[in-house]
Amino acid sequence: MPDSVPSPLRRVVIIAAVASAFLFSACQSMQPMTPQKSVYDRLGGQPAITAVVDDFVGNVAADNRINGFFARTDIPRLKKNLVDQICQGTGGPCMYTGRDMRTRTRA
């Protein structure tokens, strides 16, 4: 047999080498998929959001320049809606069920 015709074993080795090089190249270009944490998780979840909302509502209640706007407000409901809205908006599991701003400003 002439040298230009590879033996069956040599063919297998060449195919294996080409396949290995291809797979190695493909694997090198793949970046590991590291899941990105949601903003909700980076904030600390619902306990952290609740703490911020509690502080915020407390600051509003203590500010005589604006607390009159909230004199007839159901504060526990306001806090729950704020927590739910921030939670949902940052990728958390909560569902905001309050009115939208357009509906609210007409009321």
C-alpha positions in Angstrom: 0.0 0.0 0.0 1.3 3.5 -0.8 2.1 5.9 2.0 -0.6 8.3 0.9 -3.3 6.0 2.1 -3.5 6.0 5.9 -4.0 2.8 7.7 -7.3 2.3 9.6 -5.6 2.9 12.9 -3.9 6.0 11.6 -7.4 7.3 10.3 -8.9 6.8 13.8 -6.0 8.6 15.5 -6.4 11.6 13.0 -10.2 11.7 13.5 -9.8 11.6 17.3 -7.1 14.3 17.2 -9.3 16.6 15.0 -12.4 15.9 17.2 -10.4 16.6 20.4 -9.0 19.9 19.0 -12.5 20.9 18.0 -14.1 20.1 21.3 -11.2 21.7 23.2 -11.6 24.9 21.2 -15.4 24.9 21.7 -15.1 24.4 25.4 -12.5 27.1 25.8 -14.8 29.7 24.2 -17.7 28.8 26.6 -17.9 31.0 29.7 -19.2 29.3 32.8 -22.8 30.4 33.5 -22.8 32.0 36.9 -26.3 33.0 37.8 -26.7 36.7 38.5 -28.5 37.5 41.7 -31.6 39.6 41.4 -31.7 43.1 42.8 -34.2 41.7 45.3 -31.6 39.2 46.6 -28.8 41.8 46.5 -30.9 44.1 48.7 -31.3 41.3 51.2 -34.8 40.1 50.4 -38.1 40.9 52.0 -36.7 41.5 55.5 -34.3 44.2 54.3 -37.0 45.8 52.1 -39.4 45.8 55.0 -36.8 47.4 57.3 -36.2 50.2 54.8 -39.9 50.8 54.3 -40.5 50.9 58.1 -37.7 53.5 58.4 -39.0 55.5 55.5 -42.6 55.6 56.8 -41.2 56.5 60.2 -39.3 59.4 58.7 -42.3 60.6 56.8 -44.4 60.4 60.0 -41.9 62.5 61.9 -41.6 65.2 59.1 -44.2 67.9 59.9 -43.8 69.3 56.4 -45.4 66.2 54.7 -47.0 64.0 57.4 -50.3 65.9 57.0 -50.8 64.3 53.6 -50.9 60.9 55.3 -53.2 61.8 58.2 -56.1 59.6 56.8 -53.8 56.9 55.4 -54.1 53.2 56.5 -50.4 53.0 57.5 -50.1 49.2 57.7 -51.7 48.9 54.3 -49.3 51.6 52.9 -46.3 49.7 54.3 -47.5 46.4 52.8 -48.1 47.9 49.4 -44.7 49.7 49.4 -42.9 46.4 50.4 -44.8 44.5 47.8 -44.2 47.0 45.1 -40.5 47.3 45.8 -40.2 43.5 46.2 -41.9 42.8 42.8 -40.0 45.6 41.1 -36.7 44.3 42.1 -37.3 40.7 41.0 -38.7 39.2 44.2 -41.6 36.8 44.7 -44.1 39.4 45.9 -47.1 40.6 43.9 -48.2 44.3 44.1 -52.0 44.5 44.2 -52.4 48.1 45.0 -53.8 50.7 42.7 -51.6 52.2 39.9 -50.6 55.8 40.2 -53.1 57.0 37.5 -56.0 55.4 39.4 -54.7 56.6 42.8 -54.3 60.3 41.8 -58.0 60.4 40.6 -59.3 59.1 43.9 
